Amino acid sequence: MSDLIPLAQAHCLPRKGAEHKLGQARIHELLPEVAGWELAESGHALTRTFKFKDYYRTMSFVNALAHMANREDHHPDLGVHYDRCVVRYSTHDVGGLSENDFICAAHADALAA
């Protein structure tokens, strides 16, 4: 991914193997670009809770997120509740975080905005 392209405009690329796992320095460079997201599991995942007024809005977000995840071929773990959705990104094929996680986090933010 080029640093000149905002994360919300970038698209995921296939990433397999440990060489695509981000180091701590790169994670901390990218984290400010996805405000509201937190590192979880000792830096191996990104999480954020999106809050909504009701179940309908929560499910609308979940459906839009599922469509985006399918398009990017990068799928989050979701915890869906009446008024909120907990989103967790990690790239299992690299054993931690990849740039795809940050790209999709930025896309999720855009959907919720």
Residue frames relative to the residue before (quaternion, step in Angstrom):
aa qw qx qy qz dx dy dz
M 1.0000 0.0000 0.0000 0.0000 0.00 0.00 0.00
S 0.3835 -0.7065 0.5463 0.2350 3.54 -0.95 0.84
D 0.4699 -0.6766 0.4896 0.2859 3.57 -0.97 0.83
L 0.5864 0.5858 -0.3716 0.4182 3.60 1.24 -0.20
I 0.6578 0.4681 -0.2998 0.5082 3.59 1.21 -0.39
P 0.4301 -0.6846 0.5125 0.2892 3.62 -0.75 0.97
L 0.6192 -0.5799 0.3808 0.3678 3.57 -1.04 0.77
A 0.6729 0.5164 -0.3057 0.4327 3.61 0.93 -0.84
Q 0.7023 0.4216 -0.2656 0.5084 3.60 1.24 -0.27
A 0.5656 0.5997 -0.3793 0.4202 3.57 1.27 -0.17
H 0.2625 -0.7430 0.5908 0.1732 3.57 -1.29 0.29
C 0.5725 -0.6175 0.4314 0.3238 3.52 -1.17 0.67
L 0.1945 -0.7324 0.6426 0.1134 3.50 -1.28 0.64
P 0.5772 -0.5697 0.4265 0.4005 3.61 -1.07 0.54
R 0.0136 0.7976 -0.6007 0.0534 3.56 -0.82 1.02
K 0.1292 0.7641 -0.6179 0.1327 3.55 -0.65 1.20
G 0.7333 0.3987 -0.3110 0.4545 3.52 -1.02 0.79
A 0.6441 -0.5844 0.3649 0.3324 3.49 -1.18 0.75
E 0.5733 0.6058 -0.3924 0.3878 3.62 1.14 -0.46
H 0.6775 0.4737 -0.2920 0.4810 3.62 1.23 -0.33
K 0.4846 0.6454 -0.4416 0.3919 3.58 1.29 -0.02
L 0.4026 -0.7338 0.4996 0.2231 3.56 -0.82 1.05
G 0.4128 -0.6801 0.5516 0.2506 3.51 -1.14 0.74
Q 0.6992 -0.4863 0.3239 0.4120 3.56 -1.25 0.35
A 0.6284 0.5428 -0.3446 0.4380 3.60 0.98 -0.77
R 0.6890 0.4670 -0.2836 0.4763 3.60 0.89 -0.91
I 0.5998 0.5521 -0.3546 0.4579 3.60 1.05 -0.72
H 0.7121 0.4501 -0.2603 0.4717 3.58 0.86 -0.93
E 0.5811 0.5347 -0.3789 0.4825 3.61 1.23 -0.26
L 0.7328 0.4428 -0.2296 0.4629 3.58 0.95 -0.90
L 0.5645 0.6539 -0.3805 0.3300 3.60 1.04 -0.70
P 0.6622 0.4975 -0.3432 0.4429 3.68 0.85 -0.69
E 0.6132 0.5638 -0.3450 0.4326 3.60 1.20 -0.41
V 0.7339 0.2876 -0.1978 0.5828 3.59 1.28 -0.21
A 0.1162 -0.8362 0.5354 0.0266 3.54 0.55 1.26
G 0.7517 0.3624 -0.2883 0.4696 3.54 -1.00 0.85
W 0.6260 0.5005 -0.3369 0.4940 3.58 1.25 -0.30
E 0.1866 -0.7862 0.5836 0.0801 3.53 -1.11 0.75
L 0.4688 -0.6266 0.5360 0.3167 3.52 -1.24 0.52
A 0.0527 -0.7856 0.6164 0.0054 3.55 -1.00 0.86
E 0.8193 0.2598 -0.1820 0.4776 3.52 -1.33 0.24
S 0.6705 -0.5288 0.2794 0.4390 3.55 0.84 1.07
G 0.7373 -0.4399 0.2278 0.4594 3.56 0.97 0.87
H 0.5472 0.6318 -0.3906 0.3857 3.60 1.23 0.26
A 0.7819 0.1957 -0.1199 0.5796 3.60 1.28 -0.06
L 0.3008 -0.6936 0.6233 0.2001 3.53 -1.37 0.44
T 0.0052 0.8043 -0.5941 0.0024 3.58 -0.93 0.82
R 0.0614 0.7615 -0.6449 0.0220 3.50 -1.30 0.53
T 0.2617 -0.7306 0.6087 0.1648 3.52 -1.15 0.73
F 0.1741 -0.7615 0.6200 0.0731 3.54 -0.78 1.12
K 0.1749 -0.8036 0.5646 0.0702 3.59 -0.79 1.05
F 0.1015 -0.7965 0.5961 0.0006 3.53 -1.08 0.89
K 0.6390 -0.5578 0.3824 0.3666 3.56 -1.28 0.35
D 0.8186 -0.0265 0.0787 0.5683 3.56 1.01 -0.77
Y 0.7371 -0.4332 0.3059 0.4189 3.52 -1.38 0.11
Y 0.6235 0.5566 -0.3417 0.4298 3.58 0.98 -0.84
R 0.6917 0.4625 -0.2840 0.4764 3.60 0.85 -0.91
T 0.6041 0.5449 -0.3517 0.4630 3.57 1.07 -0.70
M 0.7072 0.4608 -0.2676 0.4646 3.57 0.82 -0.98
S 0.5892 0.5521 -0.3696 0.4597 3.59 1.10 -0.58
F 0.6467 0.5029 -0.3060 0.4851 3.57 1.00 -0.85
V 0.6530 0.5212 -0.3174 0.4486 3.60 0.88 -0.96
N 0.6719 0.4931 -0.3002 0.4640 3.59 0.91 -0.87
A 0.6484 0.4949 -0.3185 0.4829 3.60 0.97 -0.80
L 0.6405 0.5213 -0.3167 0.4667 3.59 1.01 -0.82
A 0.6413 0.5192 -0.3224 0.4639 3.59 0.99 -0.81
H 0.6385 0.5178 -0.3251 0.4675 3.58 0.99 -0.78
M 0.6607 0.4958 -0.3021 0.4757 3.59 0.93 -0.91
A 0.6489 0.5266 -0.3161 0.4491 3.60 0.94 -0.89
N 0.6433 0.5098 -0.3167 0.4753 3.55 1.01 -0.79
R 0.6555 0.5157 -0.3086 0.4573 3.59 0.93 -0.89
E 0.7323 0.4074 -0.2239 0.4976 3.60 0.97 -0.88
D 0.2903 -0.7724 0.4973 0.2681 3.60 1.29 -0.34
H 0.5893 0.4833 -0.3886 0.5178 3.52 0.99 1.01
H 0.0909 -0.8675 0.4876 -0.0383 3.52 -0.26 1.34
P 0.3284 -0.7563 0.5325 0.1913 3.59 -0.86 0.95
D 0.4401 -0.5737 0.5903 0.3588 3.49 -1.41 0.05
L 0.1302 -0.8152 0.5635 0.0302 3.57 -0.89 0.96
G 0.1226 -0.7138 0.6813 0.1064 3.49 -1.28 0.64
V 0.0904 -0.8337 0.5447 0.0029 3.57 -0.31 1.25
H 0.0161 -0.7910 0.6088 -0.0585 3.55 -0.81 1.12
Y 0.7524 -0.4007 0.2611 0.4530 3.58 -1.27 0.17
D 0.8458 0.1260 -0.0108 0.5184 3.59 0.70 -1.07
R 0.7657 0.2670 -0.1784 0.5573 3.58 1.18 0.38
C 0.1514 -0.7480 0.6377 0.1041 3.51 -1.35 0.39
V 0.2179 -0.7543 0.6090 0.1122 3.56 -0.80 1.07
V 0.1118 -0.8021 0.5865 0.0126 3.55 -0.67 1.18
R 0.0393 -0.7912 0.6100 -0.0192 3.56 -0.91 0.98
Y 0.0810 -0.7908 0.6064 0.0196 3.54 -0.80 1.08
S 0.1955 0.7115 -0.6620 0.1316 3.51 -1.18 0.82
T 0.3274 -0.7392 0.5500 0.2096 3.59 -1.04 0.66
H 0.3192 -0.7931 0.4904 0.1689 3.55 -0.15 1.31
D 0.6624 0.5382 -0.3079 0.4206 3.60 1.03 -0.77
V 0.7268 0.3544 -0.2562 0.5297 3.62 1.22 -0.17
G 0.4890 -0.6951 0.4110 0.3299 3.58 1.26 -0.12
G 0.7969 0.0967 -0.0822 0.5906 3.58 1.12 0.59
L 0.7513 -0.3565 0.2836 0.4775 3.55 -1.07 -0.74
S 0.0881 -0.7499 0.6530 0.0587 3.52 -1.16 0.76
E 0.6853 -0.4527 0.3498 0.4506 3.57 -1.26 0.10
N 0.5602 0.6078 -0.3894 0.4063 3.61 1.12 -0.55
D 0.6244 0.5447 -0.3442 0.4414 3.60 1.01 -0.72
F 0.6826 0.4721 -0.2835 0.4805 3.57 0.95 -0.83
I 0.6051 0.5429 -0.3484 0.4666 3.58 1.07 -0.71
C 0.7148 0.4455 -0.2655 0.4691 3.58 0.80 -0.97
A 0.5828 0.5507 -0.3763 0.4643 3.60 1.10 -0.55
A 0.6591 0.4977 -0.3025 0.4758 3.59 0.96 -0.84
H 0.6333 0.5133 -0.3234 0.4805 3.60 1.04 -0.74
A 0.6364 0.5211 -0.3253 0.4664 3.61 0.99 -0.80
D 0.6269 0.5297 -0.3320 0.4650 3.59 1.01 -0.78
A 0.6565 0.5110 -0.3079 0.4616 3.56 0.96 -0.87
L 0.6353 0.5237 -0.3312 0.4609 3.61 1.02 -0.72
A 0.7031 0.4739 -0.2666 0.4582 3.57 0.97 -0.85
A 0.5830 0.6299 -0.3648 0.3609 3.60 1.17 -0.55
